[in-house]
């Protein structure tokens, strides 16, 4: 009995030690059903959806964000700033040279840290895999428009909507589109209730209609269409959680119940959802309504976290000694200022 207890505790200790090196601050995940791609420290990484060691896909000094797998899982579209502006690029899912798809004018408020969010965010792929849907910012306000950039190159075309943000095509070859109008996913106003809080809208081009599905005073964002249900994030219960709207019964169900940190930037491959929570990545199974963490490790060099030396003489305006005087070399006795 004691031996079994010791072995069980040893196994738990080893597992805890393995978890101690887990990567954190992983953002903007997407999956193709086998792998998960995400942003870490401004670069793209990929790892098995079941968890494990991540592999780096990009290494540019700028940001590479919002990756999305193509419907066949072979190509990744993402937003990057290789050439200055944030534009839409594609690379093979296994890595390779990025190819630029869009060429747009500079937006004066084009920054990942801005409350409006960056420009030209990749939202989705067209159901046939021939184009990448992205949101282009209109001016410096909250409004944006949805465009489709052809994978083979050429001029992008706008979707026939006056405004748009995060979106998801219906599973029946994209005959309808669930989308946001006013984007607020980068705002840090908690518990906002007002005219700028977004809803999930349904666009039906055949019926030439637009319908408000959620019609809630809270913020309902990031629609994801799986079967008969449209999943989305809402802070109607204070913390951003996943909800599911059934297009047949028109009923809404809360399917996660976090009370500490918001769920951020979820996406789906049409079968399951991946999202970030508290800096970690999770996968959600719509069938079981259960979430599980994707345990990921990576061997990043963390170049921006290394200690370094800088010339600060031009910025020094005053100085003062610490209580024990100048720092002493290792092993030397410390001295005390009178």
Secondary structure, DSSP 8 states (H G I E B T S, - for coil): -HHHHHHHHHHHHHHHHHHHT-----EEEEE-SSEEEEEETTEEEEEETT-EE-EE----SS-EEEEEE-TTSSEEEEEE-TTSS-EEEEEETT----EE-------TT--TTSTT--SSEEEEE-TTSSEEEEEEE-TTSS-EEEEEEETT-S--EE-S-SS--SEEE-TTTTSEEEE-SS--TT---TT--STT----EEEETTTTEEEES---SS-EEEEEEETTEEEEEE-TTSS-EEEEEETTT--EEE----SSS-EEEEEESSSEEEEEETTEEEEEETTTTEEEEE-EE-----GGGS------GGG-------TT-S---TTS------
